[in-house]
Amino acid sequence: MTYTYSNDLISDLHKEVYGRRPTASFWMGWHTASQSQKQDTWDEYCRVNDLQEIESKAQEVRDVAAFEARIQDVISLGASNRVEALRWISESETFYHGQDVEHFVWEQGILFTKYGKQLVKDLLLVVKYKECA
């Protein structure tokens, strides 16, 4: 059998799957496991990681759709166009600089999408910055 697991990368893969590095008890089990057991663990982590990636992408699609629906809702309430809708949506937020705009888009769950990157650019043109006190 060909083994594809990596002793050097198992900690990174564990962090991807569980959101944290492995504990000491994991390492005790890992170091005493056979190559086949290590491969089984590796394969299971890869399977779970793939499923999480699929769900993450699906969630991004839902989040983009939700924000776009929010824009359309604001337009239906009287905003004359997308730019004005973005201005209305963002006017209740506090922005001191561009990073605050990115944070706002991150909170929507879409910062790292193509849509989110464009949204940041669009918002940077319409938000009003507050002065630091």
TIROTOR-810535 format. One line per field, with one value per residue: residue in one letter; residue number from 1; chain; x, y, z of N, C-alpha, C, CB in turn. Coordinates in pm, 1 decimal, decimal comma. Glycine has a CB too. Layout:
BEGIN
resn = (A / ...)
resi = (NUM / ...)
chain = (A / ...)
nX = (X / ...)
nY = (Y / ...)
nZ = (Z / ...)
caX = (X / ...)
caY = (Y / ...)
caZ = (Z / ...)
cX = (X / ...)
cY = (Y / ...)
cZ = (Z / ...)
cbX = (X / ...)
cbY = (Y / ...)
cbZ = (Z / ...)
END
This chain:
BEGIN
resn = (M / T / Y / T / Y / S / N / D / L / I / S / D / L / H / K / E / V / Y / G / R / R / P / T / A / S / F / W / M / G / W / H / T / A / S / Q / S / Q / K / Q / D / T / W / D / E / Y / C / R / V / N / D / L / Q / E / I / E / S / K / A / Q / E / V / R / D / V / A / A / F / E / A / R / I / Q / D / V / I / S / L / G / A / S / N / R / V / E / A / L / R / W / I / S / E / S / E / T / F / Y / H / G / Q / D / V / E / H / F / V / W / E / Q / G / I / L / F / T / K / Y / G / K / Q / L / V / K / D / L / L / L / V / V / K / Y / K / E / C / A)
resi = (1 / 2 / 3 / 4 / 5 / 6 / 7 / 8 / 9 / 10 / 11 / 12 / 13 / 14 / 15 / 16 / 17 / 18 / 19 / 20 / 21 / 22 / 23 / 24 / 25 / 26 / 27 / 28 / 29 / 30 / 31 / 32 / 33 / 34 / 35 / 36 / 37 / 38 / 39 / 40 / 41 / 42 / 43 / 44 / 45 / 46 / 47 / 48 / 49 / 50 / 51 / 52 / 53 / 54 / 55 / 56 / 57 / 58 / 59 / 60 / 61 / 62 / 63 / 64 / 65 / 66 / 67 / 68 / 69 / 70 / 71 / 72 / 73 / 74 / 75 / 76 / 77 / 78 / 79 / 80 / 81 / 82 / 83 / 84 / 85 / 86 / 87 / 88 / 89 / 90 / 91 / 92 / 93 / 94 / 95 / 96 / 97 / 98 / 99 / 100 / 101 / 102 / 103 / 104 / 105 / 106 / 107 / 108 / 109 / 110 / 111 / 112 / 113 / 114 / 115 / 116 / 117 / 118 / 119 / 120 / 121 / 122 / 123 / 124 / 125 / 126 / 127 / 128 / 129 / 130 / 131 / 132 / 133)
chain = (A / A / A / A / A / A / A / A / A / A / A / A / A / A / A / A / A / A / A / A / A / A / A / A / A / A / A / A / A / A / A / A / A / A / A / A / A / A / A / A / A / A / A / A / A / A / A / A / A / A / A / A / A / A / A / A / A / A / A / A / A / A / A / A / A / A / A / A / A / A / A / A / A / A / A / A / A / A / A / A / A / A / A / A / A / A / A / A / A / A / A / A / A / A / A / A / A / A / A / A / A / A / A / A / A / A / A / A / A / A / A / A / A / A / A / A / A / A / A / A / A / A / A / A / A / A / A / A / A / A / A / A / A)
nX = (85,1 / 45,5 / 136,7 / 4,9 / -7,0 / 119,8 / 358,0 / 458,1 / 259,6 / 24,6 / -56,6 / -132,6 / -344,9 / -518,4 / -579,4 / -718,1 / -947,4 / -1052,3 / -1017,0 / -820,1 / -493,3 / -356,8 / -390,8 / -184,7 / -258,1 / -352,6 / -112,0 / 27,7 / -121,0 / -89,9 / 185,1 / 214,2 / 59,5 / -0,2 / 124,0 / -90,9 / -306,8 / -247,5 / -275,8 / -548,3 / -657,0 / -560,1 / -688,5 / -956,4 / -958,9 / -900,5 / -1129,9 / -1331,9 / -1241,4 / -1271,5 / -1552,7 / -1620,0 / -1513,4 / -1675,1 / -1922,1 / -1857,3 / -1818,5 / -2077,0 / -2212,8 / -2101,7 / -2212,8 / -2483,3 / -2465,7 / -2379,5 / -2602,7 / -2793,7 / -2701,1 / -2717,1 / -2992,4 / -3067,6 / -2979,7 / -3149,4 / -3391,4 / -3370,6 / -3364,6 / -3623,3 / -3755,5 / -3716,3 / -3464,6 / -3282,6 / -3103,3 / -2838,8 / -2604,4 / -2706,0 / -2854,6 / -2648,3 / -2531,9 / -2738,3 / -2755,4 / -2505,6 / -2493,3 / -2562,9 / -2353,6 / -2026,8 / -1747,0 / -1404,5 / -1186,6 / -1064,2 / -1026,4 / -1231,8 / -1445,3 / -1382,7 / -1405,4 / -1680,2 / -1782,0 / -1668,9 / -1811,2 / -2049,3 / -1996,5 / -1874,9 / -1633,8 / -1404,8 / -1485,5 / -1535,4 / -1744,7 / -1756,1 / -1508,2 / -1540,6 / -1756,2 / -1638,6 / -1478,4 / -1681,8 / -1818,5 / -1619,0 / -1629,8 / -1865,3 / -1909,8 / -1924,8 / -1673,3 / -1593,4 / -1439,0 / -1158,7 / -1176,6)
nY = (-118,1 / 225,0 / 500,4 / 813,4 / 1002,4 / 1270,3 / 1326,9 / 1575,1 / 1751,5 / 1686,2 / 1823,6 / 2072,9 / 1992,1 / 1887,4 / 2125,9 / 2260,0 / 2101,4 / 2091,4 / 2344,9 / 2405,2 / 2332,7 / 1999,2 / 1818,8 / 1712,2 / 1451,5 / 1361,7 / 1354,0 / 1154,9 / 929,5 / 941,3 / 901,5 / 641,1 / 497,4 / 270,4 / 267,0 / 224,1 / 297,3 / 566,5 / 651,0 / 603,6 / 790,3 / 1025,5 / 1013,0 / 1033,1 / 1288,4 / 1439,5 / 1384,6 / 1499,7 / 1764,2 / 1826,9 / 1814,1 / 2023,6 / 2236,7 / 2237,7 / 2300,0 / 2551,3 / 2702,1 / 2685,1 / 2825,4 / 3078,9 / 3143,4 / 3158,1 / 3372,9 / 3584,5 / 3600,5 / 3674,1 / 3928,5 / 4066,4 / 4050,2 / 4208,1 / 4457,9 / 4487,7 / 4493,4 / 4735,4 / 4908,5 / 4864,4 / 4988,5 / 5250,6 / 5355,8 / 5499,5 / 5366,3 / 5116,1 / 5225,2 / 5426,0 / 5261,1 / 5115,7 / 5324,4 / 5389,3 / 5148,0 / 5141,5 / 5369,9 / 5356,9 / 5241,2 / 5261,8 / 5403,1 / 5446,3 / 5418,4 / 5248,6 / 4981,3 / 4933,2 / 4921,4 / 4687,3 / 4513,3 / 4532,6 / 4411,3 / 4160,7 / 4076,4 / 4019,4 / 3781,7 / 3756,1 / 3865,2 / 3747,0 / 3665,7 / 3702,3 / 3879,1 / 4008,1 / 4140,3 / 4326,0 / 4461,6 / 4586,4 / 4775,1 / 4925,3 / 5022,2 / 5175,2 / 5403,9 / 5524,9 / 5537,6 / 5731,2 / 5862,8 / 5875,1 / 6104,4 / 6029,4 / 6038,7)
nZ = (0,0 / -72,4 / 112,0 / 185,9 / 378,8 / 586,2 / 823,3 / 876,1 / 800,6 / 928,3 / 1156,7 / 1051,4 / 887,6 / 1078,8 / 1212,7 / 1010,6 / 996,6 / 1260,6 / 1364,1 / 1543,6 / 1675,1 / 1714,5 / 2027,1 / 2306,8 / 2364,7 / 2119,2 / 1978,1 / 2117,3 / 2049,6 / 1772,1 / 1732,8 / 1817,2 / 1647,3 / 1375,6 / 1034,2 / 862,8 / 1026,9 / 1063,5 / 799,6 / 763,8 / 944,4 / 827,8 / 575,7 / 657,8 / 774,2 / 544,3 / 393,5 / 555,5 / 555,6 / 283,5 / 263,4 / 436,8 / 295,9 / 66,9 / 186,8 / 289,0 / 54,8 / -49,6 / 150,0 / 114,5 / -134,9 / -61,4 / 118,7 / -46,0 / -214,3 / -23,6 / 55,1 / -185,1 / -223,1 / -11,1 / -100,0 / -323,1 / -189,1 / -47,9 / -263,2 / -355,9 / -152,5 / -200,1 / -268,7 / -533,5 / -696,7 / -717,5 / -601,5 / -433,2 / -265,8 / -142,0 / -3,5 / 176,4 / 317,9 / 438,4 / 593,3 / 862,1 / 981,1 / 1138,0 / 1011,1 / 1002,7 / 844,9 / 546,1 / 623,1 / 797,2 / 626,2 / 487,0 / 702,5 / 756,0 / 522,4 / 554,7 / 780,7 / 659,1 / 548,1 / 303,7 / 218,2 / 98,7 / -147,9 / -504,0 / -554,2 / -304,3 / -295,9 / -499,4 / -390,9 / -168,4 / -303,9 / -424,1 / -197,7 / -77,1 / -225,9 / -149,6 / 129,9 / 432,2 / 621,8 / 966,0 / 1189,4 / 1392,6 / 1742,5)
caX = (0,0 / 115,7 / 88,6 / 11,7 / -13,9 / 243,4 / 382,2 / 487,3 / 140,9 / -94,5 / -99,5 / -204,1 / -471,6 / -600,9 / -626,8 / -820,9 / -1068,7 / -1106,5 / -999,2 / -713,3 / -385,6 / -380,5 / -349,1 / -80,3 / -312,8 / -351,7 / 25,3 / 62,5 / -185,1 / -31,9 / 320,2 / 208,0 / -27,0 / 64,0 / 112,4 / -228,3 / -393,4 / -219,0 / -336,7 / -693,5 / -683,6 / -532,2 / -795,8 / -1079,0 / -942,7 / -913,6 / -1271,0 / -1405,8 / -1196,5 / -1337,3 / -1693,5 / -1626,8 / -1485,6 / -1797,0 / -2022,4 / -1812,2 / -1848,6 / -2222,8 / -2251,4 / -2064,6 / -2314,6 / -2604,2 / -2439,1 / -2381,3 / -2742,9 / -2863,3 / -2664,0 / -2775,0 / -3135,4 / -3078,8 / -2968,0 / -3273,0 / -3496,7 / -3354,1 / -3409,0 / -3770,3 / -3805,6 / -3704,8 / -3333,2 / -3297,6 / -3014,6 / -2753,0 / -2514,0 / -2782,4 / -2887,1 / -2527,3 / -2517,0 / -2838,3 / -2717,4 / -2383,0 / -2496,2 / -2576,3 / -2226,8 / -1921,4 / -1625,3 / -1295,5 / -1093,9 / -1099,7 / -1031,1 / -1365,2 / -1529,8 / -1352,6 / -1463,4 / -1824,1 / -1807,0 / -1634,2 / -1924,4 / -2155,5 / -1952,4 / -1844,7 / -1514,3 / -1306,7 / -1546,1 / -1521,9 / -1849,4 / -1716,6 / -1396,3 / -1599,4 / -1839,2 / -1548,7 / -1444,3 / -1801,9 / -1845,8 / -1515,8 / -1669,8 / -1989,8 / -1920,6 / -1878,2 / -1583,2 / -1599,4 / -1307,5 / -1122,1 / -1186,6)
caY = (0,0 / 352,7 / 589,2 / 953,3 / 1093,8 / 1343,4 / 1361,6 / 1718,2 / 1832,2 / 1640,8 / 1930,5 / 2171,7 / 1933,2 / 1882,9 / 2262,6 / 2288,8 / 2025,8 / 2119,5 / 2484,6 / 2419,4 / 2235,0 / 1878,3 / 1817,3 / 1614,6 / 1315,9 / 1325,0 / 1320,0 / 1024,6 / 830,2 / 947,7 / 843,7 / 496,4 / 436,5 / 206,0 / 346,1 / 210,6 / 379,0 / 706,1 / 676,5 / 610,4 / 920,5 / 1124,9 / 1006,2 / 1084,9 / 1433,9 / 1494,4 / 1374,2 / 1601,5 / 1893,5 / 1847,5 / 1844,0 / 2157,9 / 2330,9 / 2243,2 / 2374,4 / 2690,3 / 2764,7 / 2697,3 / 2933,5 / 3203,8 / 3168,7 / 3203,8 / 3504,9 / 3681,1 / 3615,6 / 3748,3 / 4070,1 / 4122,6 / 4065,6 / 4325,5 / 4575,0 / 4497,9 / 4532,8 / 4879,1 / 4976,4 / 4858,9 / 5080,1 / 5389,1 / 5396,1 / 5513,9 / 5274,0 / 5034,3 / 5312,2 / 5486,1 / 5152,4 / 5090,6 / 5438,8 / 5372,3 / 5031,7 / 5166,6 / 5493,9 / 5330,5 / 5183,2 / 5357,4 / 5377,6 / 5541,9 / 5399,1 / 5140,3 / 4851,1 / 4918,6 / 4878,0 / 4545,0 / 4440,8 / 4526,6 / 4309,8 / 4033,3 / 4038,7 / 3966,6 / 3648,6 / 3755,3 / 3944,2 / 3678,9 / 3626,7 / 3802,2 / 3977,1 / 4085,0 / 4229,4 / 4437,2 / 4536,6 / 4674,7 / 4887,8 / 5008,2 / 5089,6 / 5275,8 / 5524,0 / 5585,0 / 5552,9 / 5854,3 / 5831,3 / 5957,8 / 6141,1 / 5968,5 / 6137,3)
caZ = (0,0 / -75,2 / 217,6 / 141,8 / 492,7 / 613,1 / 963,8 / 882,8 / 770,5 / 999,9 / 1247,1 / 969,7 / 845,0 / 1199,8 / 1236,8 / 909,8 / 1026,4 / 1394,2 / 1400,1 / 1643,4 / 1661,9 / 1793,8 / 2166,8 / 2339,8 / 2355,7 / 1977,0 / 1937,4 / 2174,5 / 1964,7 / 1637,9 / 1731,9 / 1840,9 / 1545,6 / 1260,2 / 911,9 / 813,2 / 1112,8 / 1028,6 / 669,5 / 785,3 / 1006,2 / 723,3 / 477,1 / 718,6 / 784,6 / 408,5 / 356,7 / 631,1 / 505,5 / 154,1 / 290,7 / 494,8 / 187,2 / -14,6 / 264,1 / 296,4 / -74,9 / -57,5 / 240,5 / 48,1 / -237,4 / 9,9 / 176,4 / -156,6 / -254,4 / 82,2 / 51,1 / -307,7 / -195,1 / 77,1 / -187,6 / -400,6 / -95,2 / -22,3 / -385,0 / -358,6 / -49,6 / -244,3 / -320,4 / -678,6 / -767,8 / -631,7 / -525,9 / -323,9 / -172,3 / -62,6 / 87,5 / 281,4 / 398,8 / 514,2 / 671,9 / 1005,7 / 1026,3 / 1169,8 / 935,0 / 1022,1 / 733,0 / 455,5 / 689,9 / 854,6 / 515,3 / 469,1 / 816,4 / 732,2 / 419,5 / 618,5 / 866,2 / 572,9 / 506,9 / 160,3 / 187,9 / 14,7 / -274,9 / -611,1 / -526,5 / -187,4 / -331,1 / -574,6 / -296,8 / -93,0 / -392,3 / -439,2 / -71,1 / -52,5 / -297,0 / -99,7 / 274,7 / 496,4 / 731,9 / 1086,1 / 1239,2 / 1520,4 / 1851,9)
cX = (89,3 / 53,1 / 109,6 / 7,4 / 122,0 / 252,7 / 404,1 / 361,7 / 16,9 / -146,3 / -178,9 / -340,6 / -568,9 / -660,2 / -733,8 / -953,8 / -1132,7 / -1089,8 / -894,0 / -608,7 / -416,4 / -327,1 / -239,1 / -132,2 / -322,5 / -213,1 / 69,7 / 3,6 / -124,0 / 102,8 / 320,2 / 124,3 / 57,4 / 50,7 / -29,1 / -325,2 / -372,9 / -284,0 / -487,8 / -732,9 / -667,2 / -647,4 / -926,4 / -1071,9 / -958,6 / -1059,3 / -1353,2 / -1368,4 / -1262,0 / -1484,6 / -1710,4 / -1602,5 / -1608,1 / -1904,2 / -1985,2 / -1843,6 / -1999,9 / -2272,7 / -2216,3 / -2168,3 / -2442,7 / -2585,0 / -2437,6 / -2525,4 / -2820,5 / -2828,2 / -2720,5 / -2925,4 / -3158,9 / -3071,1 / -3096,9 / -3390,8 / -3490,3 / -3395,4 / -3562,2 / -3832,5 / -3784,3 / -3568,4 / -3340,7 / -3210,3 / -2927,3 / -2661,8 / -2586,5 / -2821,0 / -2767,2 / -2504,6 / -2614,7 / -2799,6 / -2600,0 / -2390,8 / -2512,3 / -2450,1 / -2127,5 / -1794,1 / -1524,1 / -1194,9 / -1137,2 / -1106,6 / -1166,6 / -1464,8 / -1507,9 / -1413,1 / -1614,4 / -1856,9 / -1773,5 / -1748,7 / -2040,6 / -2121,1 / -1906,0 / -1715,5 / -1422,9 / -1365,8 / -1518,7 / -1622,6 / -1808,6 / -1603,9 / -1446,7 / -1685,8 / -1754,7 / -1515,2 / -1563,3 / -1830,9 / -1743,4 / -1550,1 / -1790,5 / -1993,6 / -1869,8 / -1796,4 / -1604,0 / -1457,1 / -1283,3 / -1123,9 / -1055,8)
cY = (124,1 / 444,7 / 734,1 / 1051,8 / 1160,0 / 1375,2 / 1511,8 / 1804,7 / 1793,4 / 1748,2 / 2036,8 / 2118,4 / 1924,0 / 2021,2 / 2302,0 / 2223,8 / 2070,6 / 2264,6 / 2508,9 / 2311,4 / 2112,2 / 1890,8 / 1713,6 / 1471,7 / 1269,8 / 1277,3 / 1186,2 / 913,1 / 824,8 / 876,3 / 692,5 / 423,4 / 370,7 / 297,5 / 339,5 / 294,7 / 527,7 / 741,7 / 687,8 / 745,1 / 1030,9 / 1130,7 / 1062,9 / 1237,1 / 1499,0 / 1492,3 / 1483,1 / 1741,2 / 1925,6 / 1883,1 / 1985,4 / 2264,6 / 2347,3 / 2324,4 / 2522,0 / 2765,3 / 2783,9 / 2810,9 / 3069,0 / 3242,0 / 3220,2 / 3344,9 / 3614,3 / 3706,6 / 3697,2 / 3896,7 / 4137,1 / 4142,5 / 4186,8 / 4453,7 / 4594,9 / 4540,6 / 4682,7 / 4959,2 / 4976,6 / 4951,8 / 5226,6 / 5434,5 / 5396,6 / 5416,8 / 5199,5 / 5120,5 / 5375,2 / 5380,8 / 5120,5 / 5203,9 / 5425,2 / 5257,8 / 5065,6 / 5287,6 / 5471,8 / 5267,0 / 5294,4 / 5315,7 / 5487,9 / 5534,5 / 5276,1 / 5003,2 / 4827,2 / 4873,9 / 4729,1 / 4461,9 / 4426,4 / 4417,4 / 4170,9 / 3984,3 / 3981,9 / 3825,7 / 3640,3 / 3826,6 / 3875,9 / 3622,5 / 3736,0 / 3915,1 / 4068,1 / 4182,4 / 4350,2 / 4523,9 / 4632,1 / 4796,7 / 4982,9 / 5087,7 / 5198,0 / 5408,7 / 5593,9 / 5607,2 / 5687,7 / 5813,7 / 5927,4 / 5989,7 / 6071,5 / 6075,9 / 6149,8)
cZ = (0,0 / 28,1 / 173,3 / 257,7 / 512,8 / 761,6 / 980,1 / 866,9 / 849,5 / 1096,0 / 1171,0 / 926,9 / 962,7 / 1226,7 / 1135,4 / 946,8 / 1157,0 / 1440,3 / 1506,2 / 1618,5 / 1748,1 / 1936,6 / 2187,3 / 2328,5 / 2210,4 / 1936,7 / 1995,2 / 2089,2 / 1825,9 / 1632,9 / 1755,9 / 1736,1 / 1436,4 / 1138,3 / 855,3 / 895,4 / 1083,1 / 895,8 / 681,7 / 846,0 / 903,0 / 622,1 / 532,0 / 732,1 / 647,0 / 363,3 / 425,5 / 581,6 / 371,0 / 173,0 / 347,5 / 387,7 / 97,2 / 56,8 / 273,2 / 167,1 / -90,6 / 31,5 / 179,8 / -57,2 / -171,6 / 65,2 / 69,5 / -199,1 / -151,0 / 77,4 / -73,5 / -290,4 / -104,7 / -5,3 / -265,7 / -313,1 / -68,1 / -145,0 / -392,1 / -254,8 / -85,8 / -290,9 / -472,4 / -758,2 / -666,8 / -544,3 / -408,1 / -220,4 / -84,2 / 37,4 / 204,0 / 375,0 / 489,5 / 606,5 / 821,8 / 1065,4 / 1059,0 / 1098,0 / 963,7 / 908,0 / 653,2 / 519,3 / 755,2 / 747,4 / 490,8 / 581,8 / 800,2 / 630,9 / 473,8 / 706,3 / 785,5 / 523,9 / 363,4 / 122,2 / 86,7 / -113,8 / -378,1 / -589,2 / -411,6 / -215,4 / -409,4 / -482,9 / -213,1 / -177,9 / -407,4 / -312,0 / -40,0 / -120,2 / -235,7 / 52,3 / 320,7 / 617,5 / 846,9 / 1128,8 / 1372,5 / 1627,9 / 1925,8)
cbX = (-96,6 / 111,1 / 162,0 / -102,0 / -58,0 / 250,4 / 503,7 / 588,5 / 110,2 / -63,9 / 22,4 / -120,9 / -448,3 / -517,5 / -509,5 / -775,5 / -1037,6 / -1040,9 / -1127,3 / -769,9 / -249,1 / -316,6 / -469,1 / -26,9 / -451,0 / -395,2 / 122,4 / 12,0 / -332,1 / -15,9 / 405,8 / 151,3 / -121,4 / 0,5 / 213,2 / -271,9 / -365,0 / -66,8 / -300,0 / -740,2 / -589,7 / -399,0 / -816,5 / -1102,5 / -804,4 / -826,1 / -1325,8 / -1377,1 / -1043,6 / -1324,2 / -1751,7 / -1524,1 / -1364,6 / -1849,1 / -2037,1 / -1661,7 / -1792,6 / -2290,2 / -2182,6 / -1925,7 / -2343,7 / -2639,3 / -2305,7 / -2296,9 / -2808,8 / -2828,4 / -2511,1 / -2746,5 / -3192,2 / -2966,9 / -2848,6 / -3304,1 / -3484,2 / -3207,7 / -3348,8 / -3818,4 / -3738,4 / -3746,1 / -3218,9 / -3264,5 / -2926,1 / -2668,7 / -2455,3 / -2908,3 / -2932,1 / -2403,7 / -2540,8 / -2977,0 / -2681,9 / -2269,2 / -2607,6 / -2696,0 / -2168,2 / -1898,2 / -1655,6 / -1225,3 / -946,6 / -1003,5 / -920,3 / -1411,1 / -1499,6 / -1200,6 / -1431,1 / -1876,4 / -1723,8 / -1505,7 / -1971,9 / -2178,9 / -2061,7 / -1957,1 / -1437,3 / -1242,3 / -1699,7 / -1542,9 / -1981,9 / -1676,2 / -1289,7 / -1683,6 / -1916,3 / -1418,5 / -1399,7 / -1923,0 / -1849,1 / -1379,7 / -1699,2 / -2105,2 / -1844,6 / -1997,9 / -1438,0 / -1677,9 / -1294,5 / -982,2 / -1297,6)
cbY = (0,0 / 416,8 / 560,9 / 983,1 / 1019,0 / 1473,3 / 1284,6 / 1754,9 / 1822,7 / 1511,7 / 1994,6 / 2209,4 / 1793,6 / 1834,4 / 2361,9 / 2240,0 / 1877,4 / 2029,5 / 2539,8 / 2409,4 / 2297,6 / 1758,4 / 1788,1 / 1639,4 / 1309,5 / 1444,5 / 1429,8 / 1013,1 / 858,9 / 1093,6 / 911,6 / 468,9 / 542,6 / 65,4 / 297,6 / 63,5 / 349,7 / 730,9 / 566,1 / 495,0 / 944,9 / 1091,7 / 862,2 / 1019,9 / 1469,3 / 1414,8 / 1235,2 / 1588,5 / 1895,3 / 1721,8 / 1740,6 / 2172,5 / 2283,4 / 2100,7 / 2314,7 / 2696,1 / 2678,3 / 2564,9 / 2916,8 / 3191,2 / 3039,8 / 3106,4 / 3503,7 / 3629,8 / 3477,4 / 3690,5 / 4086,0 / 4030,5 / 3937,3 / 4324,4 / 4559,6 / 4364,3 / 4454,0 / 4911,7 / 4907,9 / 4715,6 / 5050,8 / 5475,1 / 5300,2 / 5655,2 / 5350,4 / 4939,3 / 5421,5 / 5555,8 / 5025,7 / 5075,0 / 5573,1 / 5346,4 / 4912,0 / 5184,9 / 5581,2 / 5239,5 / 5088,2 / 5366,5 / 5368,7 / 5516,3 / 5383,2 / 5136,1 / 4841,1 / 5051,1 / 4960,2 / 4522,6 / 4513,1 / 4662,8 / 4339,4 / 4047,8 / 4159,1 / 4060,4 / 3551,7 / 3817,6 / 3971,7 / 3568,3 / 3602,1 / 3736,7 / 3906,9 / 3992,8 / 4153,4 / 4384,2 / 4440,9 / 4599,6 / 4836,1 / 4920,8 / 4988,9 / 5225,4 / 5490,0 / 5498,0 / 5442,9 / 5948,3 / 5835,2 / 5886,3 / 6294,7 / 5900,1 / 6098,9)
cbZ = (123,0 / -216,9 / 353,0 / 46,6 / 621,6 / 529,3 / 1017,9 / 775,6 / 625,4 / 1077,0 / 1316,7 / 845,7 / 783,8 / 1322,2 / 1230,9 / 771,5 / 1032,7 / 1493,6 / 1446,2 / 1789,5 / 1702,4 / 1725,8 / 2259,4 / 2481,0 / 2422,1 / 1888,6 / 1981,1 / 2320,5 / 1954,1 / 1593,5 / 1837,5 / 1979,0 / 1483,8 / 1231,4 / 807,3 / 815,5 / 1262,4 / 1021,8 / 570,6 / 877,2 / 1126,6 / 651,1 / 432,1 / 856,8 / 845,3 / 308,9 / 393,2 / 783,2 / 492,0 / 66,3 / 388,6 / 608,8 / 104,3 / -45,3 / 405,6 / 325,2 / -192,0 / -17,1 / 377,2 / -16,4 / -319,5 / 125,0 / 251,0 / -277,3 / -273,4 / 220,4 / 55,0 / -429,2 / -129,2 / 185,3 / -284,3 / -468,2 / 36,9 / 16,4 / -511,1 / -334,7 / 82,6 / -137,2 / -269,6 / -719,2 / -871,1 / -716,9 / -616,5 / -378,2 / -248,8 / -154,6 / 12,1 / 219,9 / 308,8 / 419,8 / 623,4 / 1030,7 / 918,7 / 1323,3 / 782,9 / 1155,6 / 783,7 / 345,6 / 794,8 / 919,0 / 386,6 / 462,7 / 948,7 / 682,9 / 291,6 / 702,3 / 946,5 / 452,7 / 527,3 / 86,4 / 315,1 / 92,2 / -259,0 / -751,4 / -494,0 / -77,7 / -413,8 / -693,2 / -205,5 / -50,9 / -531,3 / -474,9 / 41,4 / -101,9 / -438,7 / -138,7 / 345,2 / 537,1 / 685,7 / 1200,8 / 1253,8 / 1512,6 / 1950,0)
END
